[in-house]
Amino acid sequence: MGSLSGGNGSLWGMGFFHSQEWSSGRRRRSNGGKSSNSDSVDANGGAGYRFPLKQAMTASSLALTGDTIAQLRERWLKNKDNLPDPSHPKDMIGALLSEHDWLRSIRMASYGFLLYGPGTYAWYSYLDRCMPKQSVENVMMKVLLNQIVLGPSVIAVIFAWNNLWLGKLSELPNKYQKDALPTLLFGFRFWIPVSVLNFWAIPLQARVAFMSMASIFWNFCLSATMSK
């Protein structure tokens, strides 16, 4: 749950939403501490809220990719003995996609666009305003906050979003009881090392690609959990 970026990790991996905020701060420092009106608006939101369209579209595409991979894997495991010969890849791909659940894909993509992308952008902008210095303490604090604040929040929201679309809100408490804690604990094992590596070792110009790949894997895990 979700991804998942200079000085930040991700909403469970979507740390690349932060790079725009980091660049604005760097421009202000290079101008002797003075910021343009547009930078002030972007960094502080003082002139009104601007929907982060680029970040939302990125999150939506990653969620869609993860769900597509999850669906292909599920159909492969279920029907691998009845699929066309691997020497005819077009026929095999056509067979795998013929039963694609597009409503499920739209459900995941809309979550990324409306909630995951904008939410992570706002969260990491806030973290960077509170902890702008790139120090070991700040990096560790951001990683910790991701796990104890954002992790449970993301799981709660995605489960509720999925059940709302399915018209099964009455079953949401059972879904939380059955799947929330295992998903959260798995997220800890995956995103803590990924986030630390991202903060500490990945160059700024490579962080988008690094976290995007991690987010595709996590969205695959989320989609598989949602379909249970």
N, C-alpha and C positions, 0 to 999 in steps of 0.2 A: 504495500500500500504505500508512494508513491512518491518521475521521477524525475526521485527518489527525489567551476563556480568558485570565484575567488573568496576564500575565507568561509565557505559554507558547504554543507553537504547537500542534502536534498530532503524534500518531503519524502523520506524513505527513498531518496535517490534522485530527486528531480532538482539537483542543485544548480543546474545550468541557468535557472530562472534568475539567479542572483547576479550574473555577469553584467547585466545592464546597469544595475545599481552601483556595482564596484567601479565600472568605467566612469560613471557620473562623478563619483567621489574623486577619482584620479584626475579628471579634468579640472575639478575645482582646486585641487592642490597645485596643479601645474599653472593655474592662473593666480597664484598667490593667495589662495583662500577665498577668492571671489567667485561667485557662481552666477551663471546666467539665469534668467527667469525660467527658461525651460528646464534647467537642471534642478532648480528649486522645486518646481512643480513635480518632477519625476521623483526626486528623493524624498520629499516631505508631503506631497499630496496637498499642499497648501492651497492650490488653485482648483481643487476639485478632483474627484476620482476619475482616472483614465483606465478603462478596461485593458488589461495586458493581452492584447489580441495575439501577438506572436507567441507568447508563452502558453496561452490557452490552446492555440493550434498545435504547438509542439506536443503538449501533454496529450491532446486528443489523438494525434497520430500515433504516439507511443502506446497508448492504451489500446487502440485499434490493432496495432501490430502484435502486441502481446496476446490479445484475445484470439486473433487469427491463428497464431502459432499454437495456442492451447487447443483450439477446435480441430486443427489439422492433426495434432498429436492424438487427440481423443478418437477421431475417426480412423486414424491409422491403426491404433491398438485394437479397435473394435472390429475392423473389417480387413485387416492386413492379408488374410488368407483369400479374400475374394476380390482384391484389387487387381487391375490390369498388370501385365508384365512390366517390371521396372525398365525394360529396354524401350518402352514407349512412354516416356515421361509426361508427354502432353495428355495422354489418356489417363494416366494415374492422377495427375493434378486435377483434371476435369472431374474425375470420380470423387476426389477428396473435397472439392469445392461444391459439388452438386447439392450437398445437403447442408451447406453453410447456414448457420443461424444468424441472419443479418440483424434481427431485432436485438439479439444478445450483443452483437458488435456495436450497434448504435448505442445501446445502453452503456457500454464501457467507454465509447468515444465521447458521449455527452457528459459523462462524469469527468473525464479528463478536461474537456473544454470549459465546462461551467464551474467546476469545483476544484479539481486537482491543480490545474495550471494557475489560475488566479490566486488560489489559497497559498500555494508554495511561494509564489512571487511576493505576496504580502508578508508572509512569515519571514522569509530571508532578508527582505528589506528591513524589517523590524530588528532582526538579530544583528544586522550590520550597523544599524544606527546605535544599538545598545553596546555592541562590542566591536568597534571598528578596527582595533589593533590586531594584527596577525601575529598572535603569540600562542604558545603551547596551551596556556590556560584558557584562552578564548576559544581555540579550536576544540579542546576537550569539552568545554561548556556547551558549545553549539551541538556537538555530537550527542552529549547527554540530553540536552533539551529536545533534540529530534526524537529520541527514544521514549522519553517519559511524557512528553506533551503531544508531539505530532503523531507518533506511532499509534497510540490508542484512539486519537481523534480521527485519523484517516480510516482505520478499521471500522469505527462506529459509523462514519459517513458513508463509506462504500457499501457496507452491508445494508444500511437503511435505504440508500439509493437503489440498490438492486431489488430489494423487496418491494419498494414503492412501485417500480416499473412492473413488477410481476403481480401486483395487487395482493401481496401477501404480508402486509404490515403486521397483521396479527401473529404471524409466525416469527417476527423479528427477535423477540426475547429468546426463543429456542435456538435461533441461528447464532446469536451472541454466545449463548451458553455452550453450544457445540463447537463452534469454529473460531471464535474471537481470540481466545487465549493461545491456542496452537499457532494461529497465524501471527500473532504478536511475537511469540517466542521465536518463531522461525525468522521473523523480520529482524529481531535483535541479532541473531547469529549472522545474518547476511549483511545488514546495512551498517552495523557498527564498524567492522573492518573496511567495508567499501568507503564509508564516509571518512574514516581516519586517513586512508590512503589518498583519497581525493584531496583532502585539506592539506596534507603534509607533503606528498610526493609528486602529484600530477601537475605539470605546468599549466598555467592559466589557459593557454590556447588549446590545450588538449582535453580540458575538463568537460566541455560540452559532449564530445564524442564518448568519453569514458563513462559519464553518468547516464548518457542516453542508452548505451548498451546495457548498463546495469538496470535501468528502468524498464527496458523491454523484458528482461528476465523476470523482474518483479511483477509487471503487469500480467505476464503469462501465469505466474503463481496465483495472483489475485483472481484472474478470470476462471482458472480451474477450481478455486475454492468457491467462487460464486455459483458455479454450475452444479455443485453437489446437491 
